[in-house]
């Protein structure tokens, strides 16, 4: 019986991985490499499988082996960049991305470069990269959300609101709604902030920061019953928020007093 070729193994391993069987995909790749140790396709696929399982260092070794054989593979450079970014090796990530852009300038590569610049703390370059993406793809939620967050961090609240409201027109994650809540809260738009925090909690019910901030906004608006419900949710999700809740309740103009810590914990459901 003829032994399967590397291409056949790659097809079978890819099918296994896409069907939710990463261990089988890994086994197939390792078996193939035991017979063809230098095959770049098998190294590349095994790197992708290992990376999906959080085995970053092993994944990095295999994608580097793949690139040693096929240095002009844009897909391998992109994978190598993602692995390096997770490992916080941003110089390596950016180097791989520049190489991938030179080989095949595709949208996903530009997105990955913006992420790498952002996580590396290179704010001016990250802003420029996200803006370039948003110009080409006006509906890109990630670009609008990151630009909104960066604007908020820089105190540019009007710009931040515009960008974040643009981002939430699509299927934005809870974190984007939370950021919108922060900006609206800073602008003293309590109703808008409460709406944003509630939406974040609808998407991600186990979001203690959103529940805590919702409580603060409702308390500032004078809705103490609603604030206590939100604080109770935050406390259930993360008991360590108790100190922040107690401080908010006793120091704000709209607050309540408790005789002791135990009575407040009981009021929060603890």
Secondary structure by P-SEA (a helix, b strand, c coil): cccccaaaaaaaaaaaaaaccaaaaaaaaaaaaaaccccaaaaaaaaaaaaaacaaaaaaaaaaaaaaaccccaaaaaaaaaaaaaacaaaaaaaaaaaaaaacccaaaaaaaaaaaaaacaaaaaaaaaaaaaaaccccaaaaaaaaaaaaaacaaaaaaaaaaaaacccccaaaaaaaaaaaaaacaaaaaaaaaaaaaaaccccaaaaaaaaaaaaaacaaaaaaaaaaaaaaacccaaaaaaaaacccccccccccaaaaaaaacc
